[in-house]
Amino acid sequence: ELPEKPGIGIELNEEEVRKHLKEGETFFE
């Protein structure tokens, strides 16, 4: 179930990126 909007890849990768972020780091908005 993918969101019907542009940037799906970015949305999916966001979770992966957050997993790899060290505690205290912020994910770019």
DSSP file (Angstrom, degrees, kcal/mol; ACC not computed):
  #  RESIDUE AA STRUCTURE BP1 BP2  ACC     N-H-->O    O-->H-N    N-H-->O    O-->H-N    TCO  KAPPA ALPHA  PHI   PSI    X-CA   Y-CA   Z-CA
    1    1 A E              0   0    0      0, 0.0     0, 0.0     0, 0.0     0, 0.0   0.000 360.0 360.0 360.0  95.5    0.0    0.0    0.0
    2    2 A L        -     0   0    0      1,-0.1     2,-0.1     2,-0.0     6,-0.0  -0.752 360.0-106.0 -97.7 143.3    2.0    3.0   -1.3
    3    3 A P        -     0   0    0      0, 0.0     2,-2.1     0, 0.0     5,-0.1  -0.414  29.1-124.0 -63.6 136.9    0.8    6.6   -0.8
    4    4 A E  S    S+     0   0    0     -2,-0.1    -2,-0.0     4,-0.0     0, 0.0  -0.492  78.1  90.3 -85.1  72.5   -0.5    8.0   -4.0
    5    5 A K  S    S-     0   0    0     -2,-2.1     3,-0.3     0, 0.0     0, 0.0  -0.980  83.3 -83.7-157.7 158.6    1.8   11.0   -4.1
    6    6 A P  S    S+     0   0    0      0, 0.0    -2,-0.0     0, 0.0     0, 0.0  -0.250 103.5  42.3 -63.6 152.8    5.3   11.9   -5.4
    7    7 A G     >  +     0   0    0      3,-0.1     4,-2.3     4,-0.0     5,-0.1   0.795  60.0 148.7  85.1  29.0    8.3   11.0   -3.4
    8    8 A I  H  > S+     0   0    0     -3,-0.3     4,-2.8     1,-0.2     5,-0.2   0.928  73.1  55.0 -61.8 -42.5    7.3    7.5   -2.4
    9    9 A G  H  > S+     0   0    0      1,-0.2     4,-2.7     2,-0.2    -1,-0.2   0.902 108.5  48.3 -56.5 -42.2   10.9    6.4   -2.4
   10   10 A I  H  > S+     0   0    0      2,-0.2     4,-1.7     1,-0.2    -1,-0.2   0.919 110.3  51.5 -65.0 -43.3   11.8    9.2    0.0
   11   11 A E  H  X S+     0   0    0     -4,-2.3     4,-0.8     1,-0.2    -2,-0.2   0.924 113.5  44.5 -59.8 -44.6    8.9    8.3    2.3
   12   12 A L  H >X S+     0   0    0     -4,-2.8     4,-0.9     1,-0.2     3,-0.7   0.919 113.1  50.1 -67.0 -43.3   10.0    4.6    2.4
   13   13 A N  H 3X S+     0   0    0     -4,-2.7     4,-3.1    -5,-0.2     5,-0.2   0.758  94.9  75.1 -67.8 -23.1   13.7    5.5    2.9
   14   14 A E  H 3X S+     0   0    0     -4,-1.7     4,-2.5     1,-0.2    -1,-0.2   0.907  95.3  48.9 -56.8 -42.8   12.8    7.9    5.7
   15   15 A E  H <X S+     0   0    0     -4,-0.8     4,-1.8    -3,-0.7    -1,-0.2   0.928 112.2  48.1 -63.4 -43.6   12.2    4.9    8.0
   16   16 A E  H  X S+     0   0    0     -4,-0.9     4,-1.4     1,-0.2    -2,-0.2   0.915 111.7  50.2 -62.2 -43.1   15.4    3.3    7.1
   17   17 A V  H  X S+     0   0    0     -4,-3.1     4,-0.9     1,-0.2     3,-0.4   0.926 108.1  52.5 -62.2 -44.4   17.3    6.5    7.6
   18   18 A R  H >< S+     0   0    0     -4,-2.5     3,-0.5     1,-0.2    -1,-0.2   0.865 104.9  56.6 -60.7 -35.8   15.8    7.1   11.0
   19   19 A K  H 3< S+     0   0    0     -4,-1.8    -1,-0.2     1,-0.2    -2,-0.2   0.883 110.4  44.4 -61.3 -37.7   16.9    3.6   12.1
   20   20 A H  H 3< S+     0   0    0     -4,-1.4    -1,-0.2    -3,-0.4    -2,-0.2   0.557  88.8 107.3 -88.8  -7.5   20.5    4.4   11.2
   21   21 A L  S << S-     0   0    0     -4,-0.9     2,-0.2    -3,-0.5     3,-0.1  -0.493  73.4-121.4 -71.1 138.4   20.5    7.8   12.9
   22   22 A K    >   -     0   0    0     -2,-0.2     3,-2.5     1,-0.1     2,-0.1  -0.493  40.9 -87.1 -75.2 150.5   22.4    8.0   16.1
   23   23 A E  T 3  S+     0   0    0      1,-0.3    -1,-0.1    -2,-0.2     3,-0.1  -0.377 118.7  29.6 -59.9 127.1   20.4    9.1   19.2
   24   24 A G  T 3  S+     0   0    0      1,-0.5    -1,-0.3    -2,-0.1     2,-0.2   0.086  94.2 112.4 108.3 -22.4   20.5   12.8   19.3
   25   25 A E    <   -     0   0    0     -3,-2.5    -1,-0.5     1,-0.0     2,-0.4  -0.534  60.5-136.5 -81.7 153.0   20.8   13.3   15.6
   26   26 A T        -     0   0    0     -2,-0.2     2,-0.4    -3,-0.1    -4,-0.1  -0.893  10.1-126.2-113.1 142.2   17.9   14.9   13.8
   27   27 A F        -     0   0    0     -2,-0.4    -9,-0.0     1,-0.1   -13,-0.0  -0.700  37.0-106.1 -84.1 130.8   16.4   13.8   10.5
   28   28 A F              0   0    0     -2,-0.4    -1,-0.1     1,-0.2     0, 0.0  -0.305 360.0 360.0 -59.0 133.8   16.3   16.6    7.9
   29   29 A E              0   0    0     -3,-0.0    -1,-0.2     0, 0.0    -2,-0.0   0.444 360.0 360.0 -88.4 360.0   12.7   17.7    7.4
